[in-house]
Amino acid sequence: MKKLNVLLLGWGKMGNVEGKAILSLRSELERAKRDLNLVVVDRSEERLDDARHFANSCFPDHTHALAAMRATGAPPEIVVMALNDVDHFPVFKGILETTPSVKAVFSEKPLTATQAEAENLYPLLHEKFVTLNTIINFSPVFDVLQQSLPHNMALTRFDCFWRKDRTKDTRPSTGIITDIIHPLGVVSDMFKQGAITLLGGLGFQGYLSDGAKDVVYEIDTHWMTAKNIPVILQASYAYPKQQREVIAHYKNAAGETCIADLQFDVARTTDHLVFSHYASNGKQLSQTTYTSKPEDVQTGYAGMIGDRVSAFIGWSLRSYLDREDQLAAHKTSNLESSRILQNIIEQIRKPNAPLIIRQSPALTLLTSRQG
Ligand SMILES: NC(=O)c1ccc[n+]([C@@H]2O[C@H](COP(=O)([O-])OP(=O)(O)OC[C@H]3O[C@@H](n4cnc5c(N)ncnc54)[C@H](O)[C@@H]3O)[C@@H](O)[C@H]2O)c1
């Protein structure tokens, strides 16, 4: 049986779930005549100790992992990136420049911390099979919305709210820029709006948790999609409640309107779609609420249900091994759409960005916003 050598970078919050999702597919892979060899890298001794219960071998850094994999005639074919954002670029570069055996890259979002780094990597990634974990795309609410929407409705506006309290979270962070990829990715990928341009807004910069460097942690912004649909986006890492919501507004020629209120992670693995239809005089014609169940999350493999990280891994593996799965390419984000997303989020910190950034000397949760 041919070996499938997978190098998983990071056994943190995302990496350990991804690793376990890969392992849960071992028997599926065996049916496809591939013998899984999972190698894990993490610089934390404690995390490596945990990873040792699952992986074939573990290393504290990628250079030692690569050397050992080469020495045993098992160089990596798939690299899964789950390090913190700032580590993506140097580690990708170190691996891709020296390891021609790599055929596929499955990466946590964003691909790199900055657009310049991403541009530097594209020539190396161009020939590879690349998927980016814009995890929200795996929500079943999108399929339900397709079934609910009358065919003659046209989009008129998006309102996006993406907020949570990260002030006590000590994981390294590049700030709100890493989170806005989700709502803007939904608008760009799932509503097929392509590029999105920042028109203006206000942002706040400060430190998130003790010892962390200053980042933009809150923005209130206006955007326009390539298809001329306006987008309002409010995002914060200093909000007392978690809110992950994209509201799509529609209208038809007769003046009827529809509102699709997509709410993500309402409970642990639950998403909602509240779909409302109004007559031209404003009278509500109908309202339906769909609540997702774990078994509604498609993973590309039977027997893997219930979480979107598994869905990302399942679809990525299956579409890499099958190579022709269009649906998977759409859901996992290929290199081209990850490039569009990187360009979209980068606008927040472009030198002449139409976004005014105010410095906040000390970040405190505003109690007035609680409730
Ligand atoms: N798709 C999503 O919804 C989603 C959600 C959370 C995080 N993420 C992304 O996932 C990635 C990982 O985030 P996380 O929350 O799992 O972080 P984490 O801090 O929990 O895990 C990162 C792990 O990488 C290890 N590490 C970091 N740099 C290393 C290096 N150079 N060499 C070896 N080990 C190293 C750390 O020890 C840690 O265990 C980030 O890019 C983040 O933006 C995506």
Ligand as a Chemical Component Dictionary entry (heavy atoms), coordinates in Angstrom:
data_LIG
# 
_chem_comp.id                   LIG 
_chem_comp.type                 NON-POLYMER 
_chem_comp.pdbx_formal_charge   0 
_chem_comp.three_letter_code    LIG 
# 
loop_
_chem_comp_atom.comp_id 
_chem_comp_atom.atom_id 
_chem_comp_atom.alt_atom_id 
_chem_comp_atom.type_symbol 
_chem_comp_atom.charge 
_chem_comp_atom.model_Cartn_x 
_chem_comp_atom.model_Cartn_y 
_chem_comp_atom.model_Cartn_z 
_chem_comp_atom.pdbx_ordinal 
LIG N1  N1  N 0  -10.685 28.406 10.715 1  
LIG C1  C1  C 0  -10.997 28.921 11.912 2  
LIG O1  O1  O 0  -12.150 29.169 12.259 3  
LIG C2  C2  C 0  -9.913  29.193 12.890 4  
LIG C3  C3  C 0  -10.198 29.328 14.249 5  
LIG C4  C4  C 0  -9.144  29.545 15.133 6  
LIG C5  C5  C 0  -7.868  29.669 14.628 7  
LIG N2  N2  N 1  -7.644  29.565 13.281 8  
LIG C6  C6  C 0  -6.291  29.673 12.725 9  
LIG O2  O2  O 0  -5.609  28.464 13.055 10 
LIG C7  C7  C 0  -4.222  28.740 13.259 11 
LIG C8  C8  C 0  -3.817  28.170 14.613 12 
LIG O3  O3  O 0  -4.599  28.778 15.616 13 
LIG P1  P1  P 0  -4.879  28.067 17.002 14 
LIG O4  O4  O 0  -6.059  28.755 17.560 15 
LIG O5  O5  O -1 -4.915  26.579 16.819 16 
LIG O6  O6  O 0  -3.573  28.496 17.783 17 
LIG P2  P2  P 0  -2.840  27.741 19.019 18 
LIG O7  O7  O 0  -1.975  28.771 19.650 19 
LIG O8  O8  O 0  -3.852  27.028 19.852 20 
LIG O9  O9  O 0  -1.940  26.638 18.273 21 
LIG C9  C9  C 0  -0.757  26.915 17.559 22 
LIG C10 C10 C 0  0.255   25.842 17.903 23 
LIG O10 O10 O 0  1.407   26.005 17.083 24 
LIG C11 C11 C 0  2.585   25.872 17.890 25 
LIG N3  N3  N 0  3.621   26.662 17.200 26 
LIG C12 C12 C 0  3.541   27.967 16.857 27 
LIG N4  N4  N 0  4.620   28.322 16.138 28 
LIG C13 C13 C 0  5.387   27.228 15.996 29 
LIG C14 C14 C 0  6.600   26.947 15.332 30 
LIG N5  N5  N 0  7.248   27.909 14.637 31 
LIG N6  N6  N 0  7.093   25.694 15.377 32 
LIG C15 C15 C 0  6.451   24.727 16.067 33 
LIG N7  N7  N 0  5.293   24.930 16.718 34 
LIG C16 C16 C 0  4.756   26.151 16.687 35 
LIG C17 C17 C 0  2.204   26.378 19.259 36 
LIG O11 O11 O 0  3.009   25.783 20.266 37 
LIG C18 C18 C 0  0.740   25.927 19.363 38 
LIG O12 O12 O 0  0.591   24.652 19.969 39 
LIG C19 C19 C 0  -4.060  30.256 13.121 40 
LIG O13 O13 O 0  -3.637  30.540 11.805 41 
LIG C20 C20 C 0  -5.472  30.788 13.330 42 
LIG O14 O14 O 0  -5.741  32.010 12.646 43 
LIG C21 C21 C 0  -8.627  29.311 12.423 44 
# 
loop_
_chem_comp_bond.comp_id 
_chem_comp_bond.atom_id_1 
_chem_comp_bond.atom_id_2 
_chem_comp_bond.value_order 
_chem_comp_bond.pdbx_ordinal 
LIG N1  C1  SING 1  
LIG C1  O1  DOUB 2  
LIG C1  C2  SING 3  
LIG C2  C3  SING 4  
LIG C2  C21 DOUB 5  
LIG C3  C4  DOUB 6  
LIG C4  C5  SING 7  
LIG C5  N2  DOUB 8  
LIG N2  C6  SING 9  
LIG N2  C21 SING 10 
LIG C6  O2  SING 11 
LIG C6  C20 SING 12 
LIG O2  C7  SING 13 
LIG C7  C8  SING 14 
LIG C7  C19 SING 15 
LIG C8  O3  SING 16 
LIG O3  P1  SING 17 
LIG P1  O4  DOUB 18 
LIG P1  O5  SING 19 
LIG P1  O6  SING 20 
LIG O6  P2  SING 21 
LIG P2  O7  DOUB 22 
LIG P2  O8  SING 23 
LIG P2  O9  SING 24 
LIG O9  C9  SING 25 
LIG C9  C10 SING 26 
LIG C10 O10 SING 27 
LIG C10 C18 SING 28 
LIG O10 C11 SING 29 
LIG C11 N3  SING 30 
LIG C11 C17 SING 31 
LIG N3  C12 SING 32 
LIG N3  C16 SING 33 
LIG C12 N4  DOUB 34 
LIG N4  C13 SING 35 
LIG C13 C14 SING 36 
LIG C13 C16 DOUB 37 
LIG C14 N5  SING 38 
LIG C14 N6  DOUB 39 
LIG N6  C15 SING 40 
LIG C15 N7  DOUB 41 
LIG N7  C16 SING 42 
LIG C17 O11 SING 43 
LIG C17 C18 SING 44 
LIG C18 O12 SING 45 
LIG C19 O13 SING 46 
LIG C19 C20 SING 47 
LIG C20 O14 SING 48 
# 
